[in-house]
């Protein structure tokens, strides 16, 4: 599967490593608004600005931009309706077959998503995070590295959980809020 990466910063580099770790996936191109000043990301040539990509074709896209509202603009936007947003899971991640993962989800190395949990569209879970059982994570959340989420937690749309956050059992986090 060929995947076009949108963005060229930290999250895009994270995504490139996940794609490289996954058999059958290849980088088809990188598009970043820093072009033409920024020319390469991890050795891959940047082909143009994000709006240079022809979205009228059916493409596989990975959103390498962490800000939840921008992720929503791409993954949930009408402009990109013909595109596919495959979920990307690092080969070292543990995702229970009894969990549900939405489209465009990014799951980093050494992360676990346990049974009964549901991860919404466009969520990004960075490395060494633990999503315990029966967690509901609504769309477009960003979960910082080393985060621990207890059983039965409900995380509202667009939440940003900072580096090393601990969310205790059965809590409910309101949509579009930031937590440390």
C-alpha positions as a printed NumPy array, in Angstrom:
array([[  0.   ,   0.   ,   0.   ],
       [  1.369,   3.399,  -0.99 ],
       [  0.738,   6.169,   1.535],
       [  1.069,   9.928,   1.1  ],
       [  2.128,  11.716,   4.306],
       [  0.722,  15.174,   5.011],
       [  3.165,  17.27 ,   7.026],
       [  6.906,  17.081,   7.506],
       [  7.448,  17.7  ,  11.224],
       [  7.744,  15.508,  14.311],
       [  4.567,  13.492,  13.811],
       [  5.324,  12.942,  10.12 ],
       [  8.709,  11.487,  11.092],
       [  6.938,   9.269,  13.635],
       [  4.533,   8.062,  10.914],
       [  7.362,   7.385,   8.459],
       [  9.002,   5.074,  10.993],
       [  5.708,   3.227,  11.531],
       [  5.254,   2.783,   7.769],
       [  8.842,   1.57 ,   7.441],
       [  8.199,  -0.967,  10.239],
       [  5.134,  -2.383,   8.484],
       [  5.401,  -4.942,   5.702],
       [  3.512,  -3.994,   2.558],
       [  3.452,  -0.232,   3.186],
       [  5.489,   2.369,   1.323],
       [  5.884,   6.144,   1.366],
       [  4.324,   7.414,  -1.885],
       [  5.158,  11.041,  -1.183],
       [  5.43 ,  13.703,   1.479],
       [  3.649,  17.034,   1.282],
       [  4.536,  19.834,   3.69 ],
       [  3.762,  23.545,   3.753],
       [  7.438,  24.212,   4.553],
       [  8.253,  23.338,   0.938],
       [ 10.363,  24.514,  -0.94 ],
       [ 12.531,  25.579,   2.023],
       [ 12.202,  22.128,   3.571],
       [ 13.156,  19.572,   0.92 ],
       [ 13.445,  16.209,   2.724],
       [ 12.158,  14.323,   5.743],
       [ 14.225,  11.337,   6.94 ],
       [ 15.704,  11.073,   3.467],
       [ 12.34 ,  11.192,   1.649],
       [ 11.853,  14.016,  -0.835],
       [  9.048,  16.496,  -0.136],
       [  7.019,  16.712,  -3.347],
       [  5.236,  19.997,  -2.64 ],
       [  2.931,  21.872,  -0.304],
       [ -0.097,  20.041,   1.097],
       [ -2.481,  21.788,  -1.296],
       [ -0.356,  20.593,  -4.268],
       [ -1.633,  17.043,  -3.772],
       [ -4.469,  16.07 ,  -6.146],
       [ -7.266,  14.964,  -3.783],
       [ -9.597,  14.133,  -6.672],
       [ -7.758,  10.816,  -7.029],
       [ -8.352,   7.983,  -4.551],
       [ -5.299,   8.215,  -2.287],
       [ -4.138,   6.655,   0.971],
       [ -3.272,   9.523,   3.307],
       [ -1.588,   9.721,   6.712],
       [ -1.973,  13.   ,   8.593],
       [  1.4  ,  13.867,  10.098],
       [  0.068,  16.912,  11.939],
       [ -0.663,  16.463,  15.639],
       [ -3.09 ,  19.317,  16.352],
       [ -6.512,  17.61 ,  16.781],
       [ -8.514,  20.353,  15.006],
       [ -6.25 ,  20.142,  11.95 ],
       [ -6.453,  16.329,  11.96 ],
       [-10.252,  16.68 ,  11.97 ],
       [-10.099,  19.081,   9.012],
       [ -8.334,  16.438,   6.932],
       [ -9.843,  13.156,   8.107],
       [-13.361,  14.45 ,   8.689],
       [-13.44 ,  17.019,   5.901],
       [-15.642,  16.921,   2.804],
       [-12.684,  17.935,   0.608],
       [-10.969,  14.578,   1.261],
       [-14.021,  12.306,   0.95 ],
       [-12.519,  10.215,  -1.883],
       [ -9.353,   9.524,   0.106],
       [ -8.626,   6.624,   2.436],
       [ -7.011,   7.132,   5.829],
       [ -5.543,   3.759,   6.819],
       [ -4.744,   3.179,  10.46 ],
       [ -1.026,   2.785,  11.097],
       [  0.089,   0.557,  13.962],
       [  3.763,   0.09 ,  14.822],
       [  4.867,  -3.54 ,  14.719],
       [  5.712,  -3.499,  18.467],
       [  2.267,  -2.236,  19.534],
       [ -0.218,  -4.621,  21.127],
       [ -3.786,  -4.059,  19.957],
       [ -6.381,  -6.534,  21.204],
       [ -8.453,  -8.22 ,  18.537],
       [-11.394,  -7.366,  20.824],
       [-10.831,  -3.621,  20.527],
       [-12.038,  -1.289,  17.759],
       [ -9.77 ,   1.103,  15.878],
       [-11.208,   3.862,  13.646],
       [ -9.817,   5.131,  10.351],
       [ -6.667,   7.246,  10.279],
       [ -5.509,   6.147,  13.744],
       [ -1.774,   6.246,  14.516],
       [ -0.493,   3.871,  17.233],
       [  3.176,   4.146,  18.169],
       [  5.764,   1.675,  19.379],
       [  5.332,  -0.245,  22.63 ],
       [  1.755,   0.958,  23.069],
       [ -1.11 ,  -1.301,  24.145],
       [ -4.832,  -1.048,  23.479],
       [ -6.642,  -3.668,  25.549],
       [ -9.919,  -5.503,  24.942],
       [-13.217,  -3.685,  24.915],
       [-11.588,  -0.337,  24.076],
       [-12.704,   1.797,  21.14 ],
       [-10.329,   4.292,  19.526],
       [-12.111,   6.851,  17.324],
       [-11.154,   8.127,  13.885],
       [ -8.003,  10.207,  13.542],
       [ -6.628,   9.556,  17.025],
       [ -2.877,   9.594,  17.511],
       [ -1.424,   7.55 ,  20.371],
       [  2.309,   8.04 ,  20.792],
       [  4.844,   5.527,  22.119],
       [  4.817,   3.611,  25.405],
       [  1.172,   4.385,  26.183],
       [ -1.28 ,   1.994,  27.814],
       [ -4.975,   2.143,  26.996],
       [ -6.618,  -0.304,  29.416],
       [ -9.904,  -2.191,  29.045],
       [-13.221,  -0.62 ,  28.035],
       [-11.797,   2.816,  27.239],
       [-13.799,   4.963,  24.822],
       [-11.658,   7.506,  23.013],
       [-13.698,   9.744,  20.727],
       [-12.345,  11.006,  17.373],
       [ -9.201,  13.145,  16.857],
       [ -7.574,  12.754,  20.277],
       [ -3.824,  13.152,  20.747],
       [ -2.245,  10.965,  23.435],
       [  1.286,  11.878,  24.545],
       [  4.023,   9.306,  25.034],
       [  3.953,   7.333,  28.257],
       [  0.274,   7.989,  28.989],
       [ -1.664,   5.562,  31.192],
       [ -5.441,   5.384,  30.802],
       [ -7.408,   3.311,  33.315],
       [-10.328,   0.967,  32.683],
       [-13.684,   2.485,  31.779],
       [-12.413,   5.973,  30.912],
       [-14.375,   8.041,  28.358],
       [-12.274,  10.609,  26.511],
       [-14.193,  13.273,  24.569],
       [-13.486,  14.291,  20.985],
       [-10.272,  16.195,  20.326],
       [ -8.775,  15.804,  23.806],
       [ -5.026,  16.278,  24.142],
       [ -3.403,  14.163,  26.84 ],
       [  0.072,  15.495,  27.579],
       [  3.273,  13.519,  27.962],
       [  3.025,  10.923,  30.725],
       [ -0.596,  11.694,  31.663],
       [ -2.413,   9.379,  34.063],
       [ -6.164,   9.156,  33.706],
       [ -7.634,   7.141,  36.561],
       [-10.441,   4.565,  36.364],
       [-13.907,   5.483,  35.058],
       [-13.219,   9.198,  34.503],
       [-14.876,  11.237,  31.788],
       [-12.861,  13.937,  29.997],
       [-14.752,  16.701,  28.229],
       [-14.274,  17.218,  24.481],
       [-11.503,  19.506,  23.216],
       [ -9.739,  19.827,  26.56 ],
       [ -6.057,  19.478,  27.444],
       [ -4.869,  17.263,  30.302],
       [ -1.458,  16.808,  31.904]])
